[in-house]
Amino acid sequence: MIENIIAGFSSIFAVGPILAIISGIFIGITFGAIPGISAIMAIAIILPLTFYVDPIIGITMLLAVYKAGIYGGSISAILINTPGAAASFLTALDGYALTKKGQGLKALNVSLLSSVTGEALATLVLIFVAAPISVISLQAGPIEKVFLLLFAFTVIGSLSGDSIPRGLLSCALGMLFAMVGLSTITGASRFTFDIPQLIGGFTFTPMLIGVLVMPEVINVVKRRRIKQEVIRIGDSSRPEDNKFSFKEYKSVFPTILKSTGIGTFIGALPGLGSSTAAFIAYSEAKRTSKEPEKFGEGSVEGIASAESANNAVCGSSLIPMLTLSIPGDDVAALLMGAFLIHGLTPGPLIFTESPQIIYAIFAGFLLTDLFLFFIAKAGFRVFTKIASLKRYYIFPCVTVFAFTGAFTAGQNMYDVLVLIMFMVLGYSMRLVGLNPAVFIIGFILTPFLEQNLDQALAIVGNDYYLFFASPFSWVFTALAIFFVYSSFHIKKKIKKNIVLPADKAITKS
């Protein structure tokens, strides 16, 4: 492993990967800081641009966009009380309270240091844990993988969104669209309705952009009459109020370390995501704090706990994706699609088939944290000005990039029609409360389920009871039931604990 790590670092220290990381950070922070645009939208838009470069460059750039985008969401959350994502909800509580006191720059510094620390520690866990887990997962056969994937579908569907039935329906809808075209197992034509263009199925990139990006553009058009708040860094009359000293950092480091551990563990479990990690870490930090009364009133400890936890999920969410072919969250699902497009199949074999590429990507992950700190630190005011640009400048550009990316995927107008079709579908899903990200995960994982199910049926023949002969089948079935049951209680607890007084209500973008 050490040799692979060294080789990975030697591969990443080249002009191409370094420029990709720097570009990804600028794009990620900019997109993350703009209310209404999230990291997942940024990745979907940038994804087509990576098709024509080396996998190390392309995937490293997407990971930089991911990390920087998650951090960038804290900028609008802190400065204008508008969290770009649910994971920044708790950051807004204390961050905006500091901004109102004229200490917005201090809140940004706390968020940045906590984010970078949490991301770096979680990435180290990813580097040293992923390969050993992959060795263990190699022992699983097709039958075990079928139950593992069914478990993943159930968990991701049940823990995404406010409604478990709608989450499961979103996943099932993604599975349905993944079956369009010729079966890779039997060669049979499915759901093509004698339309020749459907024989090859739906192209991933136009579908992705249509479901995730364009509905947000429509929402912005609907909200065009709402006055856009200008983002400014609050300045205190005393400059020292906006400094976050090393002494203060040391005082909150135990909280950052504990929250990072929570975020790393939560991220490694498929379906839970950064929002759950941030909530649990924030609650634990408040419970053990010497000054719990300051939480929600401008607590540095509160910002540190939420940001280190939700950013730790970035690294650890790749653990199940790389070792078990199961994306830990919606962004990991997009990254899994990027891996597949670049000819890399996530799973235990990736560490033996492409070790240099994987460890180069890991090295880029760590290097991203270093560049993120210095770029964000130097450009606080620049990024806040970019985030204050009028939406009627930003979203036409987003639309142009979206349609260009869809056309680039296959160099034909059919993919543009696919984008438009899935734009309508994605917007309709939002209207009825379905989860587009879970839809994407269902679409990506279905081919793996089909392949393993076919192999499993070939093994058992007519003796279907052999499906339950392995203890893994019972374990994953029990875990699926447990997660569905426990998710009800998690959602009730979150709703109960985040009810705020009217003067602290969060403005949703």
SULZIQUI-V740547 format. One record per pair of residues at least 4 apart in sequence whose C-alpha atoms are under 8 Angstrom apart, sorted by sequence separation. I is the first residue (numbers start at 0). J is the second residue. D is the distance in whole Angstrom. If there is no record, write none. Layout:
I_J_D + I_J_D
This chain:
0_4_6 + 1_5_6 + 2_6_6 + 3_7_6 + 4_8_6 + 5_9_6 + 6_10_6 + 7_11_6 + 8_12_6 + 9_13_8 + 12_16_7 + 13_17_6 + 14_18_6 + 15_19_6 + 16_20_6 + 17_21_6 + 18_22_6 + 19_23_6 + 20_24_6 + 21_25_6 + 22_26_6 + 23_27_6 + 24_28_6 + 25_29_6 + 26_30_6 + 27_31_6 + 28_32_6 + 29_33_6 + 32_36_8 + 33_37_8 + 36_40_6 + 37_41_6 + 38_42_6 + 39_43_6 + 40_44_6 + 41_45_6 + 42_46_6 + 43_47_8 + 45_49_7 + 46_50_7 + 52_56_6 + 53_57_6 + 54_58_6 + 55_59_6 + 56_60_6 + 57_61_6 + 58_62_6 + 59_63_6 + 60_64_6 + 61_65_6 + 62_66_6 + 63_67_6 + 64_68_6 + 65_69_6 + 66_70_6 + 67_71_6 + 68_72_6 + 69_73_8 + 70_74_8 + 71_75_8 + 72_76_6 + 73_77_6 + 74_78_6 + 75_79_5 + 76_80_5 + 77_81_8 + 82_86_8 + 83_87_7 + 84_88_7 + 86_90_8 + 87_91_6 + 88_92_7 + 89_93_7 + 90_94_6 + 91_95_5 + 92_96_7 + 93_97_6 + 94_98_6 + 95_99_6 + 96_100_7 + 97_101_6 + 98_102_5 + 99_103_8 + 102_106_6 + 103_107_6 + 104_108_6 + 105_109_6 + 106_110_6 + 107_111_6 + 108_112_6 + 109_113_6 + 110_114_6 + 111_115_6 + 112_116_6 + 113_117_6 + 114_118_6 + 115_119_6 + 116_120_6 + 117_121_6 + 118_122_6 + 119_123_6 + 120_124_7 + 121_125_6 + 122_126_6 + 123_127_6 + 124_128_6 + 125_129_5 + 126_130_7 + 127_131_8 + 128_132_6 + 129_133_6 + 130_134_6 + 131_135_7 + 132_136_6 + 133_137_6 + 134_138_7 + 135_139_8 + 139_143_6 + 140_144_6 + 141_145_6 + 142_146_7 + 143_147_6 + 144_148_6 + 145_149_6 + 146_150_6 + 147_151_6 + 148_152_6 + 149_153_6 + 150_154_6 + 151_155_6 + 152_156_6 + 153_157_6 + 154_158_6 + 155_159_6 + 159_163_7 + 162_166_6 + 163_167_6 + 164_168_6 + 165_169_6 + 166_170_6 + 167_171_6 + 168_172_6 + 169_173_6 + 170_174_6 + 171_175_6 + 172_176_6 + 173_177_6 + 174_178_7 + 175_179_7 + 178_182_7 + 182_186_5 + 191_195_7 + 194_198_7 + 196_200_8 + 197_201_7 + 202_206_6 + 203_207_6 + 204_208_6 + 205_209_6 + 206_210_6 + 207_211_6 + 208_212_5 + 209_213_5 + 210_214_7 + 211_215_7 + 212_216_7 + 213_217_6 + 214_218_6 + 215_219_6 + 216_220_6 + 217_221_6 + 218_222_6 + 219_223_6 + 234_238_8 + 237_241_8 + 238_242_7 + 243_247_6 + 244_248_6 + 245_249_6 + 246_250_6 + 247_251_6 + 248_252_6 + 249_253_8 + 251_255_6 + 252_256_6 + 253_257_6 + 254_258_6 + 255_259_6 + 256_260_6 + 257_261_6 + 258_262_6 + 259_263_6 + 260_264_6 + 261_265_6 + 262_266_6 + 263_267_6 + 264_268_7 + 271_275_6 + 272_276_7 + 273_277_6 + 274_278_6 + 275_279_6 + 276_280_6 + 277_281_6 + 278_282_6 + 279_283_6 + 280_284_6 + 281_285_6 + 282_286_6 + 283_287_6 + 284_288_6 + 287_291_8 + 290_294_8 + 292_296_8 + 293_297_6 + 294_298_5 + 297_301_8 + 298_302_7 + 299_303_6 + 300_304_6 + 301_305_6 + 302_306_6 + 303_307_6 + 304_308_6 + 305_309_6 + 306_310_6 + 307_311_6 + 308_312_7 + 309_313_7 + 310_314_8 + 311_315_7 + 312_316_6 + 313_317_7 + 314_318_8 + 316_320_7 + 317_321_6 + 318_322_6 + 319_323_5 + 320_324_4 + 321_325_8 + 327_331_6 + 328_332_6 + 329_333_7 + 330_334_6 + 331_335_6 + 332_336_6 + 333_337_6 + 334_338_6 + 335_339_6 + 336_340_6 + 337_341_6 + 338_342_6 + 339_343_5 + 345_349_6 + 347_351_8 + 348_352_6 + 349_353_5 + 350_354_5 + 353_357_6 + 354_358_6 + 355_359_6 + 356_360_6 + 357_361_6 + 358_362_6 + 359_363_6 + 360_364_6 + 361_365_7 + 362_366_6 + 363_367_6 + 364_368_7 + 365_369_7 + 366_370_6 + 367_371_6 + 368_372_6 + 369_373_7 + 370_374_6 + 371_375_6 + 372_376_6 + 373_377_6 + 374_378_6 + 375_379_6 + 378_382_6 + 379_383_6 + 380_384_6 + 381_385_6 + 382_386_6 + 383_387_6 + 384_388_7 + 388_392_7 + 389_393_7 + 390_394_6 + 391_395_7 + 392_396_7 + 393_397_6 + 394_398_6 + 395_399_6 + 396_400_6 + 397_401_6 + 398_402_6 + 399_403_6 + 400_404_6 + 401_405_6 + 402_406_6 + 403_407_6 + 404_408_6 + 405_409_8 + 406_410_5 + 407_411_8 + 410_414_8 + 411_415_8 + 412_416_7 + 413_417_6 + 414_418_6 + 415_419_6 + 416_420_6 + 417_421_6 + 418_422_6 + 419_423_6 + 420_424_6 + 421_425_6 + 422_426_6 + 423_427_6 + 424_428_6 + 425_429_6 + 426_430_6 + 427_431_7 + 428_432_6 + 429_433_6 + 434_438_6 + 435_439_6 + 436_440_6 + 437_441_6 + 438_442_6 + 439_443_6 + 440_444_6 + 441_445_6 + 442_446_8 + 443_447_8 + 444_448_6 + 445_449_6 + 446_450_6 + 447_451_6 + 448_452_6 + 449_453_6 + 450_454_6 + 451_455_6 + 452_456_6 + 453_457_6 + 454_458_6 + 455_459_6 + 456_460_6 + 459_463_6 + 464_468_7 + 465_469_7 + 468_472_8 + 469_473_7 + 470_474_6 + 471_475_6 + 472_476_6 + 473_477_6 + 474_478_6 + 475_479_6 + 476_480_6 + 477_481_6 + 478_482_6 + 479_483_6 + 480_484_6 + 481_485_6 + 482_486_6 + 483_487_7 + 484_488_7 + 485_489_6 + 486_490_6 + 487_491_6 + 488_492_6 + 489_493_6 + 490_494_6 + 491_495_6 + 492_496_6 + 493_497_6 + 494_498_7 + 499_503_6 + 500_504_6 + 11_16_6 + 12_17_7 + 31_36_6 + 36_41_7 + 49_54_8 + 52_57_6 + 54_59_8 + 75_80_6 + 76_81_5 + 77_82_8 + 82_87_5 + 91_96_8 + 97_102_5 + 98_103_4 + 124_129_8 + 139_144_7 + 157_162_8 + 158_163_7 + 160_165_8 + 181_186_5 + 182_187_5 + 201_206_7 + 207_212_8 + 208_213_7 + 209_214_7 + 235_240_7 + 243_248_7 + 266_271_7 + 271_276_8 + 285_290_8 + 286_291_7 + 293_298_5 + 318_323_8 + 319_324_6 + 320_325_4 + 326_331_5 + 327_332_7 + 338_343_5 + 339_344_5 + 344_349_7 + 349_354_7 + 388_393_7 + 406_411_6 + 409_414_7 + 428_433_5 + 429_434_7 + 467_472_6 + 499_504_6 + 11_17_7 + 30_36_6 + 31_37_5 + 75_81_6 + 76_82_4 + 82_88_6 + 97_103_6 + 98_104_8 + 157_163_5 + 160_166_6 + 181_187_5 + 182_188_6 + 191_197_5 + 235_241_7 + 265_271_6 + 266_272_6 + 285_291_5 + 294_300_8 + 295_301_8 + 319_325_5 + 320_326_4 + 326_332_5 + 338_344_6 + 339_345_8 + 343_349_7 + 406_412_6 + 408_414_8 + 428_434_7 + 429_435_7 + 459_465_6 + 466_472_7 + 467_473_7 + 30_37_6 + 31_38_6 + 49_56_8 + 50_57_7 + 75_82_6 + 76_83_7 + 156_163_7 + 157_164_7 + 159_166_6 + 181_188_5 + 182_189_7 + 191_198_6 + 234_241_8 + 265_272_7 + 266_273_7 + 294_301_6 + 319_326_6 + 320_327_6 + 338_345_7 + 350_357_7 + 428_435_7 + 459_466_7 + 30_38_7 + 49_57_5 + 75_83_7 + 82_90_8 + 95_103_7 + 97_105_8 + 98_106_7 + 158_166_7 + 180_188_6 + 181_189_6 + 265_273_8 + 319_327_6 + 349_357_8 + 406_414_6 + 49_58_7 + 73_82_7 + 82_91_6 + 94_103_7 + 97_106_6 + 156_165_8 + 157_166_6 + 179_188_8 + 180_189_5 + 285_294_7 + 317_326_7 + 318_327_8 + 326_335_7 + 405_414_6 + 406_415_6 + 72_82_6 + 73_83_8 + 81_91_7 + 156_166_4 + 157_167_6 + 179_189_5 + 180_190_7 + 188_198_7 + 265_275_8 + 266_276_7 + 316_326_7 + 317_327_6 + 335_345_7 + 343_353_8 + 405_415_6 + 425_435_6 + 27_38_6 + 30_41_6 + 72_83_5 + 76_87_6 + 80_91_5 + 155_166_8 + 156_167_4 + 178_189_7 + 179_190_5 + 180_191_6 + 262_273_7 + 265_276_6 + 316_327_4 + 320_331_7 + 72_84_7 + 76_88_7 + 80_92_8 + 94_106_5 + 155_167_8 + 156_168_8 + 178_190_7 + 179_191_6 + 316_328_7 + 77_90_7 + 94_107_8 + 156_169_7 + 402_415_6 + 405_418_7 + 27_41_7 + 73_87_6 + 76_90_7 + 77_91_5 + 80_94_8 + 153_167_7 + 156_170_6 + 262_276_5 + 317_331_6 + 26_41_8 + 46_61_7 + 72_87_7 + 76_91_5 + 80_95_6 + 152_167_8 + 261_276_6 + 262_277_7 + 316_331_7 + 320_335_7 + 45_61_7 + 77_93_8 + 78_94_7 + 79_95_7 + 284_300_7 + 285_301_7 + 402_418_8 + 73_90_7 + 77_94_4 + 78_95_6 + 180_197_6 + 181_198_6 + 284_301_7 + 73_91_7 + 76_94_7 + 77_95_5 + 152_170_7 + 179_197_7 + 180_198_4 + 181_199_6 + 261_279_8 + 262_280_7 + 42_61_6 + 76_95_7 + 179_198_7 + 180_199_5 + 181_200_7 + 261_280_6 + 78_98_6 + 179_199_8 + 180_200_4 + 281_301_6 + 284_304_6 + 77_98_7 + 179_200_5 + 180_201_8 + 324_345_5 + 42_64_7 + 178_200_8 + 179_201_7 + 258_280_5 + 323_345_7 + 324_346_5 + 41_64_7 + 42_65_7 + 177_200_7 + 257_280_8 + 258_281_8 + 281_304_5 + 322_345_7 + 323_346_5 + 177_201_8 + 280_304_6 + 281_305_5 + 321_345_5 + 322_346_5 + 323_347_6 + 78_103_6 + 176_201_8 + 280_305_6 + 320_345_6 + 321_346_5 + 322_347_5 + 38_64_7 + 39_65_7 + 77_103_7 + 258_284_8 + 320_346_7 + 321_347_7 + 38_65_6 + 41_68_8 + 277_304_7 + 278_305_7 + 277_305_5 + 280_308_6 + 321_349_7 + 38_67_8 + 77_106_7 + 276_305_8 + 277_306_7 + 38_68_5 + 77_107_7 + 254_284_6 + 37_68_7 + 38_69_6 + 277_308_5 + 37_69_8 + 276_308_6 + 277_309_5 + 74_107_7 + 276_309_6 + 73_107_8 + 37_72_7 + 273_308_7 + 274_309_7 + 27_63_7 + 28_64_8 + 31_67_7 + 32_68_8 + 273_309_4 + 276_312_8 + 19_56_6 + 23_60_5 + 27_64_4 + 31_68_4 + 73_110_7 + 273_310_7 + 19_57_7 + 22_60_7 + 23_61_7 + 26_64_6 + 27_65_6 + 30_68_6 + 31_69_6 + 34_72_8 + 16_55_7 + 20_59_6 + 23_62_8 + 24_63_5 + 25_64_8 + 27_66_7 + 28_67_5 + 29_68_7 + 31_70_7 + 32_71_5 + 33_72_8 + 273_312_6 + 16_56_5 + 19_59_7 + 20_60_5 + 23_63_5 + 24_64_5 + 27_67_5 + 28_68_5 + 31_71_4 + 32_72_5 + 70_110_8 + 272_312_7 + 15_56_6 + 19_60_5 + 23_64_4 + 26_67_8 + 27_68_4 + 28_69_8 + 30_71_7 + 31_72_5 + 32_73_7 + 34_75_7 + 70_111_7 + 21_63_8 + 24_66_8 + 25_67_8 + 26_68_8 + 27_69_8 + 28_70_7 + 29_71_7 + 31_73_8 + 32_74_5 + 33_75_7 + 16_59_7 + 20_63_6 + 24_67_5 + 28_71_4 + 32_75_5 + 11_55_8 + 16_60_8 + 23_67_8 + 24_68_8 + 27_71_7 + 28_72_8 + 70_114_7 + 272_316_8 + 259_304_8 + 262_307_7 + 263_308_7 + 266_311_7 + 267_312_8 + 37_83_6 + 254_300_7 + 258_304_5 + 262_308_4 + 266_312_4 + 34_81_7 + 36_83_7 + 37_84_7 + 258_305_7 + 261_308_6 + 262_309_6 + 265_312_7 + 266_313_7 + 269_316_7 + 34_82_7 + 35_83_6 + 251_299_8 + 255_303_6 + 259_307_5 + 260_308_8 + 262_310_7 + 263_311_5 + 266_314_8 + 267_315_5 + 268_316_7 + 34_83_5 + 251_300_6 + 254_303_7 + 255_304_6 + 258_307_6 + 259_308_5 + 262_311_5 + 263_312_5 + 266_315_5 + 267_316_5 + 33_83_7 + 254_304_6 + 258_308_5 + 262_312_5 + 266_316_5 + 267_317_7 + 269_319_7 + 32_83_7 + 260_311_8 + 263_314_7 + 264_315_7 + 267_318_6 + 268_319_7 + 31_83_7 + 66_118_8 + 251_303_7 + 255_307_6 + 259_311_6 + 263_315_5 + 267_319_6 + 255_308_8 + 262_315_8 + 263_316_8 + 272_327_7 + 269_325_7 + 271_327_8 + 272_328_6 + 269_326_6 + 270_327_6 + 271_328_7 + 269_327_4 + 270_328_5 + 268_327_6 + 269_328_6 + 267_327_6 + 266_327_6 + 266_328_8 + 333_439_8 + 329_436_5 + 332_439_7 + 336_443_7 + 329_437_7 + 332_440_6 + 329_439_8 + 159_270_7 + 329_440_7 + 332_443_7 + 158_270_6 + 159_271_8 + 158_271_6 + 155_269_6 + 156_270_8 + 326_440_7 + 154_269_7 + 155_270_4 + 154_270_6 + 155_271_7 + 151_269_7 + 151_270_8 + 325_444_7 + 324_444_8 + 104_232_6 + 103_232_5 + 104_233_7 + 103_233_5 + 104_234_7 + 101_232_8 + 102_233_6 + 103_234_7 + 101_233_4 + 102_234_6 + 100_233_8 + 101_234_5 + 102_235_6 + 203_336_8 + 98_232_7 + 99_233_7 + 101_235_4 + 108_242_8 + 109_243_7 + 98_233_5 + 100_235_7 + 101_236_8 + 105_240_7 + 106_241_8 + 108_243_6 + 105_241_4 + 104_241_5 + 105_242_5 + 102_240_6 + 103_241_7 + 104_242_8 + 105_243_6 + 117_255_7 + 121_259_7 + 102_241_5 + 116_255_8 + 117_256_7 + 120_259_7 + 121_260_8 + 101_241_8 + 117_258_8 + 118_259_8 + 113_255_6 + 117_259_5 + 121_263_6 + 232_380_7 + 79_228_7 + 79_230_6 + 232_383_8 + 78_230_6 + 231_383_7 + 78_231_7 + 230_383_6 + 231_384_8 + 78_232_6 + 230_384_7 + 75_230_7 + 78_233_8 + 230_386_7 + 47_204_7 + 230_387_6 + 46_204_8 + 229_387_5 + 228_387_8 + 43_204_8 + 227_389_8 + 43_207_7 + 44_208_7 + 43_208_6 + 40_208_8 + 43_211_8 + 44_212_8 + 43_212_7 + 40_211_6 + 219_390_8 + 39_211_8 + 40_212_5 + 155_328_8 + 151_325_7 + 219_394_8 + 148_325_7 + 216_394_6 + 36_215_8 + 35_215_7 + 216_397_8 + 216_398_7 + 35_219_7 + 213_398_7 + 136_322_7 + 86_273_6 + 87_274_8 + 136_323_7 + 86_274_4 + 89_277_7 + 133_321_8 + 213_401_8 + 85_274_6 + 86_275_8 + 89_278_7 + 114_303_8 + 117_306_8 + 118_307_7 + 122_311_8 + 125_314_6 + 129_318_6 + 133_322_5 + 212_401_8 + 109_299_7 + 113_303_5 + 117_307_4 + 121_311_5 + 125_315_6 + 128_318_8 + 132_322_6 + 133_323_7 + 86_277_6 + 113_304_8 + 116_307_7 + 117_308_7 + 120_311_7 + 121_312_7 + 124_315_7 + 89_281_8 + 110_302_6 + 114_306_5 + 115_307_8 + 118_310_5 + 119_311_8 + 121_313_8 + 122_314_5 + 125_317_7 + 129_321_7 + 130_322_7 + 106_299_7 + 109_302_7 + 110_303_6 + 113_306_6 + 114_307_5 + 117_310_6 + 118_311_5 + 121_314_5 + 122_315_7 + 125_318_6 + 129_322_6 + 208_401_6 + 109_303_6 + 113_307_5 + 114_308_8 + 117_311_5 + 118_312_8 + 121_315_6 + 115_310_8 + 118_313_7 + 106_302_8 + 110_306_6 + 114_310_6 + 118_314_6 + 114_311_8 + 208_405_7 + 96_295_7 + 97_296_8 + 205_404_7 + 96_296_6 + 97_297_5 + 204_404_8 + 205_405_5 + 93_294_7 + 96_297_5 + 97_298_8 + 204_405_6 + 205_406_8 + 93_295_5 + 95_297_7 + 92_295_5 + 93_296_6 + 94_297_6 + 205_408_7 + 92_296_7 + 93_297_4 + 94_298_8 + 204_408_6 + 92_297_7 + 93_298_6 + 93_299_7 + 202_408_8 + 202_409_8 + 93_301_6 + 94_302_7 + 209_417_8 + 210_418_8 + 214_422_6 + 93_302_6 + 205_414_6 + 209_418_5 + 213_422_6 + 214_423_8 + 137_347_6 + 205_415_7 + 208_418_7 + 209_419_6 + 90_301_7 + 136_347_6 + 137_348_8 + 206_417_6 + 209_420_7 + 210_421_5 + 211_422_8 + 214_425_6 + 89_301_8 + 90_302_5 + 202_414_7 + 205_417_6 + 206_418_6 + 209_421_5 + 210_422_5 + 214_426_5 + 89_302_7 + 133_346_7 + 134_347_7 + 205_418_5 + 209_422_4 + 210_423_8 + 133_347_4 + 208_422_8 + 209_423_8 + 210_424_7 + 211_425_7 + 90_305_6 + 132_347_8 + 133_348_8 + 202_417_8 + 206_421_6 + 210_425_4 + 278_493_8 + 89_305_6 + 90_306_7 + 201_417_7 + 205_421_8 + 209_425_7 + 210_426_7 + 130_347_8 + 133_350_8 + 196_413_8 + 87_305_8 + 86_305_8 + 87_306_8 + 130_350_7 + 86_309_6 + 211_435_7 + 210_435_6 + 211_436_7 + 126_358_8 + 207_439_7 + 126_361_7 + 70_306_8 + 122_361_7 + 70_310_7 + 69_310_7 + 122_364_7 + 123_365_8 + 122_365_7 + 66_310_7 + 119_365_6 + 66_313_7 + 65_313_8 + 119_368_6 + 118_368_7 + 115_368_6 + 115_369_8 + 115_371_8 + 115_372_7 + 112_372_7 + 111_372_7 + 111_375_8 + 169_433_6 + 173_437_8 + 174_438_8 + 177_441_8 + 65_330_8 + 111_376_8 + 168_433_7 + 169_434_6 + 173_438_4 + 177_442_5 + 184_449_8 + 169_435_7 + 172_438_6 + 173_439_6 + 176_442_7 + 177_443_7 + 184_450_7 + 165_432_7 + 166_433_6 + 170_437_5 + 171_438_7 + 173_440_7 + 174_441_5 + 175_442_8 + 178_445_8 + 108_376_8 + 165_433_5 + 166_434_6 + 169_437_6 + 170_438_5 + 173_441_5 + 174_442_5 + 177_445_6 + 165_434_7 + 169_438_5 + 170_439_8 + 172_441_7 + 173_442_4 + 177_446_7 + 184_453_7 + 170_440_7 + 171_441_7 + 174_444_8 + 166_437_7 + 170_441_5 + 174_445_6 + 62_334_8 + 169_441_8 + 170_442_8 + 61_334_8 + 160_434_7 + 159_434_7 + 58_334_8 + 159_437_7 + 58_337_7 + 58_338_7 + 156_437_6 + 155_437_7 + 54_338_8 + 54_341_6 + 152_441_7 + 39_329_8 + 43_333_7 + 50_340_8 + 39_330_6 + 42_333_8 + 46_337_7 + 50_341_7 + 38_330_8 + 39_333_8 + 148_444_8 + 149_448_8 + 148_448_6 + 55_356_6 + 59_360_6 + 63_364_7 + 66_367_8 + 54_356_8 + 58_360_7 + 62_364_7 + 145_448_6 + 55_359_7 + 59_363_6 + 63_367_6 + 67_371_7 + 144_448_8 + 55_360_6 + 59_364_7 + 145_451_6 + 144_451_7 + 145_452_6 + 74_383_7 + 142_451_7 + 141_451_5 + 142_452_7 + 145_455_8 + 75_386_8 + 141_452_7 + 142_454_8 + 141_454_6 + 142_455_5 + 141_455_5 + 163_483_8 + 142_466_6 + 146_471_8 + 147_472_8 + 150_475_6 + 154_479_6 + 157_482_8 + 158_483_8 + 143_469_7 + 146_472_6 + 150_476_7 + 153_479_6 + 157_483_6 + 143_471_6 + 147_475_6 + 150_478_7 + 151_479_8 + 154_482_6 + 158_486_6 + 143_472_6 + 146_475_6 + 150_479_5 + 154_483_7 + 157_486_7 + 161_490_7 + 142_472_8 + 146_476_7 + 153_483_7 + 20_363_7 + 24_367_8 + 10_355_8 + 21_367_8 + 24_370_8 + 16_363_8 + 20_367_6 + 24_371_6 + 28_375_8 + 7_355_6 + 11_359_6 + 6_355_6 + 7_356_7 + 10_359_6 + 11_360_8 + 21_370_7 + 25_374_8 + 7_357_8 + 8_358_8 + 9_359_8 + 20_370_8 + 24_374_8 + 32_382_7 + 3_354_7 + 7_358_5 + 8_359_6 + 11_362_7 + 32_383_7 + 3_355_6 + 6_358_7 + 7_359_4 + 11_363_6 + 33_385_8 + 34_386_8 + 6_359_7 + 7_360_7 + 29_382_6 + 33_386_5 + 44_397_8 + 4_358_6 + 7_361_7 + 8_362_5 + 28_382_7 + 32_386_6 + 33_387_7 + 3_358_6 + 4_359_8 + 7_362_6 + 8_363_8 + 29_385_7 + 30_386_8 + 44_400_7 + 48_404_7 + 29_386_7 + 44_401_6 + 47_404_5 + 4_362_7 + 46_404_8 + 47_405_8 + 45_404_8 + 44_404_7 + 47_407_7 + 47_408_6 + 92_503_7 + 92_505_8 + 91_505_8 + 88_505_7 + 82_505_8 + 81_505_7 + 82_506_8 + 83_507_8 + 80_505_6 + 81_506_6 + 82_507_7 + 83_508_7 + 80_506_6 + 81_507_6 + 82_508_7 + 81_508_6 + 35_508_6 + 34_508_6
